[in-house]
Amino acid sequence: MTTIEWAVEMIADEIDTKAVSGGPFDPTTMDARDIKTLRAIMAALRTPVSGCPWDLAQTSASIACYTIEEAYEVADAIQRGNKNDLCEELGDLLLQPVFHAQMAAEEGSFTFDDVIEAINTKLIRRHPHVFGDDKARSATLAKGFWDEIKTKEKQALGKVEARLLDGVPLALPALTRAEKLQSKAAKAGFDWPVVDHVYDKIAEEVEELKSAMPEKRSEELGDLLFVIANLARHYGVDPETALRDANNKFVRRFAHIEDGLKERRKTFAESNLAEMDGLWNEAKAKGL
């Protein structure tokens, strides 16, 4: 068996055998709008000897960071309202599960078809009010409905968590994980009843940070950020999105400062804080 035939065999049920028997396997001759083509390309890239050295060297662990990065780039395109970029970034993100599944298939763990089957089954199972019998479809979603279904799924798989917070992934961005930890604790009744209590806690943490010894500042700052995430939860605001928006706003306003100084034929070194602050306020007044 040639290396090209080996690559095709990985997805033999999905690709017409004529693509091989009729001549050299060439994904450029396949339908570019078909997921089979993407899978075929990935299999070829991972083919020993004839494949791409970089792709062949990767593992799921080594590309995990790219999976996260691509998800953020999708979110960025959505936030900017750029549909063309969104289309491209969704393609980049789609490559990630295809890449992971290809490597898993090579080691005999699971295939891309297993991934598809798992999500299809889960979606049907978690939406009995849509796909269930007449009684299930007529039922109103009760509070805690999703958590109950997820708990039953984990019990069936023997994945019952020893602790309430065990199911919150460690790999989440810190602010997102803080919000999810607090949300789970709140469902168990561990929560401030009114948002004013959160503000009181923020004030308390600010004072502790002010008086903290140098070696304790990181810890105290972490406590403050944790409470800020809790405030976001009380307001129904995603803290990661809020901070991302703030970052983008800072970039826009700083660009206005930079442009303003260029118009005055000045460098940052030739300016001062008062002048730059004035340009910042101009940007703010313009809604930048």
Buried (B, 14 or more C-beta within 10 A) or exposed (E): EEBBBBBBBBBEEBBEEEBBEEEEBEBEEBEEEEEBBBBBBBBBBBBEEBBEEEBBEBEBEEBEEBBBBBBBBBBBBBEEEEEEBBEBBBEBBBBBBBBBBBBBBBEEEBBBBEBEEEEEEEEEBBBBBEEBEEEEEEEEEEEEBEEEBEBEEEEEEEEEEEEEEEBBEEEBEEBBBBBBBBBBBBEEEEBBEEEEEBBEBBEEBBEBBEEBEEEEEEEBBBBBBBBBBBBBBBEEEBBBBBBBEEEEEEEEBBEBBBEBBEEEEBEEEEBEEEBBEEBBEBBEEEEB
